[in-house]
Amino acid sequence: MYKAKVSFSGVVSMNVGEVADIADVNIAKDLIKAGYIEEVKPAEKAKPVKDTSNKKPTRTRAKKG
């Protein structure tokens, strides 16, 4: 995945901040060398959060003593 540092148009066209996959490695290398794009790692998928909104609150007893 690559992120555009500037807007450009040609064989590949991108806007500033756009993230895209460029299949041709040679084109990607040329665009990186020219300073038009930078390589970015794909974002990791967030782990799903367990929904606890339907759970009843637990009651605790106070300790005597």
SESELO-986698 format. One record per atom (N, C-alpha, C, O): atom name; residue number from 1; x, y, z; chain; residue in one letter. Coordinates in steps of 0.1 Angstrom, whole numbers. Each point is the difference from the previous one (the first is absolute). Layout:
<nodes>
at	i	px	py	pz	ch	aa
CA	NUM	X	Y	Z	A	A
...
</nodes>
This chain:
<nodes>
at	i	px	py	pz	ch	aa
N	1	9	-12	0	A	M
CA	1	-9	12	0	A	M
C	1	9	12	0	A	M
O	1	11	1	6	A	M
N	2	-16	9	-13	A	Y
CA	2	8	13	-2	A	Y
C	2	-9	12	3	A	Y
O	2	-11	0	-4	A	Y
N	3	17	10	10	A	K
CA	3	-7	12	3	A	K
C	3	6	12	-8	A	K
O	3	12	1	0	A	K
N	4	-20	6	-6	A	A
CA	4	4	11	-9	A	A
C	4	4	12	9	A	A
O	4	-7	5	9	A	A
N	5	19	0	-11	A	K
CA	5	5	12	7	A	K
C	5	-4	13	-7	A	K
O	5	-2	11	6	A	K
N	6	0	-12	-19	A	V
CA	6	-5	11	-9	A	V
C	6	-10	-6	-10	A	V
O	6	-1	-12	-2	A	V
N	7	-7	21	-4	A	S
CA	7	-9	-4	-10	A	S
C	7	8	-2	-13	A	S
O	7	9	9	-3	A	S
N	8	-12	-19	-5	A	F
CA	8	8	-2	-13	A	F
C	8	-9	-8	-9	A	F
O	8	-10	-7	4	A	F
N	9	13	8	-17	A	S
CA	9	-8	-7	-10	A	S
C	9	10	-6	-11	A	S
O	9	10	6	-3	A	S
N	10	-13	-18	-1	A	G
CA	10	8	-6	-11	A	G
C	10	-5	-14	-1	A	G
O	10	-12	-3	-1	A	G
N	11	21	-7	0	A	V
CA	11	-4	-14	-1	A	V
C	11	-8	-3	13	A	V
O	11	-9	-8	0	A	V
N	12	13	13	11	A	V
CA	12	-7	-1	13	A	V
C	12	-3	14	4	A	V
O	12	8	9	-1	A	V
N	13	-21	-7	6	A	S
CA	13	-4	14	4	A	S
C	13	-5	-2	15	A	S
O	13	-7	-9	3	A	S
N	14	11	19	5	A	M
CA	14	-4	0	14	A	M
C	14	-1	14	5	A	M
O	14	6	9	-5	A	M
N	15	-14	-7	15	A	N
CA	15	-2	13	7	A	N
C	15	8	0	13	A	N
O	15	3	-11	5	A	N
N	16	1	22	0	A	V
CA	16	7	1	13	A	V
C	16	-7	-8	11	A	V
O	16	-12	2	2	A	V
N	17	19	-11	5	A	G
CA	17	-6	-8	11	A	G
C	17	-7	-12	-4	A	G
O	17	-3	-8	8	A	G
N	18	1	6	-21	A	E
CA	18	-7	-12	-5	A	E
C	18	9	-12	2	A	E
O	18	12	0	-2	A	E
N	19	-18	-11	6	A	V
CA	19	8	-13	2	A	V
C	19	-5	-10	-11	A	V
O	19	-12	-2	-1	A	V
N	20	21	-4	-6	A	A
CA	20	-3	-9	-10	A	A
C	20	10	-11	-2	A	A
O	20	12	2	5	A	A
N	21	-15	-13	-11	A	D
CA	21	9	-10	-3	A	D
C	21	5	1	-14	A	D
O	21	-9	1	-9	A	D
N	22	22	0	6	A	I
CA	22	5	1	-13	A	I
C	22	6	-13	-4	A	I
O	22	10	-5	6	A	I
N	23	-16	-2	-16	A	A
CA	23	4	-13	-3	A	A
C	23	14	-1	-7	A	A
O	23	7	-10	3	A	A
N	24	-4	20	-11	A	D
CA	24	13	0	-6	A	D
C	24	11	5	9	A	D
O	24	1	12	3	A	D
N	25	8	-21	1	A	V
CA	25	10	4	10	A	V
C	25	10	11	-6	A	V
O	25	4	8	8	A	V
N	26	-1	-9	-20	A	N
CA	26	9	10	-7	A	N
C	26	-6	14	1	A	N
O	26	7	9	2	A	N
N	27	-20	-8	-5	A	I
CA	27	-6	13	1	A	I
C	27	0	5	14	A	I
O	27	3	12	2	A	I
N	28	-6	-21	7	A	A
CA	28	0	4	14	A	A
C	28	14	5	5	A	A
O	28	1	10	7	A	A
N	29	9	-17	-11	A	K
CA	29	14	4	3	A	K
C	29	3	14	-6	A	K
O	29	6	8	7	A	K
N	30	-10	-6	-19	A	D
CA	30	3	13	-7	A	D
C	30	-8	12	8	A	D
O	30	6	10	2	A	D
N	31	-18	-13	2	A	L
CA	31	-8	10	7	A	L
C	31	6	3	14	A	L
O	31	-1	11	5	A	L
N	32	6	-21	1	A	I
CA	32	6	2	13	A	I
C	32	13	8	-1	A	I
O	32	3	9	7	A	I
N	33	5	-13	-17	A	K
CA	33	13	8	-3	A	K
C	33	-3	14	-3	A	K
O	33	8	9	4	A	K
N	34	-19	-6	-11	A	A
CA	34	-4	14	-4	A	A
C	34	-6	7	12	A	A
O	34	-1	13	0	A	A
N	35	-2	-20	11	A	G
CA	35	-6	7	12	A	G
C	35	-15	2	-1	A	G
O	35	-6	7	8	A	G
N	36	0	-14	-17	A	Y
CA	36	-15	1	-2	A	Y
C	36	-8	-9	9	A	Y
O	36	-11	4	5	A	Y
N	37	17	-15	-1	A	I
CA	37	-8	-10	9	A	I
C	37	10	-5	10	A	I
O	37	12	1	0	A	I
N	38	-18	-7	11	A	E
CA	38	7	-7	10	A	E
C	38	-7	-13	3	A	E
O	38	-12	-1	-1	A	E
N	39	20	-9	5	A	E
CA	39	-6	-13	3	A	E
C	39	-6	0	14	A	E
O	39	6	6	9	A	E
N	40	-18	-11	-8	A	V
CA	40	-6	-1	13	A	V
C	40	-5	-14	2	A	V
O	40	-3	-8	-9	A	V
N	41	3	4	22	A	K
CA	41	-5	-14	4	A	K
C	41	-15	1	1	A	K
O	41	-5	10	5	A	K
N	42	-2	-21	-10	A	P
CA	42	-14	0	2	A	P
C	42	-4	0	15	A	P
O	42	7	-6	8	A	P
N	43	-17	13	-5	A	A
CA	43	-4	1	14	A	A
C	43	-5	-14	5	A	A
O	43	-7	-7	-8	A	A
N	44	10	4	20	A	E
CA	44	-5	-13	6	A	E
C	44	-14	1	3	A	E
O	44	-5	11	5	A	E
N	45	-2	-22	-6	A	K
CA	45	-14	0	4	A	K
C	45	-1	0	15	A	K
O	45	7	-7	7	A	K
N	46	-16	16	-2	A	A
CA	46	-2	0	14	A	A
C	46	-8	-12	5	A	A
O	46	-8	-5	-7	A	A
N	47	12	0	19	A	K
CA	47	-7	-12	5	A	K
C	47	-14	5	5	A	K
O	47	-1	11	5	A	K
N	48	-9	-19	-8	A	P
CA	48	-13	3	4	A	P
C	48	-1	2	15	A	P
O	48	6	-8	8	A	P
N	49	-14	17	-3	A	V
CA	49	-1	2	14	A	V
C	49	-13	-7	4	A	V
O	49	-10	1	-6	A	V
N	50	11	-8	18	A	K
CA	50	-11	-8	5	A	K
C	50	-11	10	5	A	K
O	50	4	9	8	A	K
N	51	-16	-11	-12	A	D
CA	51	-11	8	4	A	D
C	51	-5	-4	14	A	D
O	51	-5	-11	1	A	D
N	52	7	19	9	A	T
CA	52	-4	-3	13	A	T
C	52	-12	8	5	A	T
O	52	-3	0	12	A	T
N	53	-3	7	-21	A	S
CA	53	-11	9	4	A	S
C	53	-13	-7	5	A	S
O	53	-7	6	8	A	S
N	54	5	-18	-11	A	N
CA	54	-12	-8	4	A	N
C	54	3	-7	13	A	N
O	54	-9	-7	5	A	N
N	55	21	7	0	A	K
CA	55	2	-7	13	A	K
C	55	-5	7	12	A	K
O	55	1	13	0	A	K
N	56	-6	-20	9	A	K
CA	56	-5	6	13	A	K
C	56	13	3	8	A	K
O	56	9	-8	0	A	K
N	57	-10	19	8	A	P
CA	57	11	3	9	A	P
C	57	2	-11	10	A	P
O	57	-10	-5	6	A	P
N	58	22	2	-2	A	T
CA	58	2	-10	10	A	T
C	58	0	7	14	A	T
O	58	5	12	1	A	T
N	59	-10	-19	9	A	R
CA	59	-1	6	13	A	R
C	59	11	-6	8	A	R
O	59	2	-13	0	A	R
N	60	5	21	8	A	T
CA	60	10	-6	9	A	T
C	60	-5	3	14	A	T
O	60	-6	10	3	A	T
N	61	10	-19	6	A	R
CA	61	-4	2	14	A	R
C	61	12	7	7	A	R
O	61	11	-3	-2	A	R
N	62	-15	12	11	A	A
CA	62	10	6	8	A	A
C	62	5	-10	11	A	A
O	62	-8	-7	6	A	A
N	63	21	8	-4	A	K
CA	63	6	-9	10	A	K
C	63	-3	5	14	A	K
O	63	0	12	3	A	K
N	64	-4	-21	6	A	K
CA	64	-3	4	14	A	K
C	64	14	0	8	A	K
O	64	8	-8	-2	A	K
N	65	-8	18	10	A	G
CA	65	11	-1	8	A	G
C	65	10	10	3	A	G
O	65	9	-2	8	A	G
</nodes>
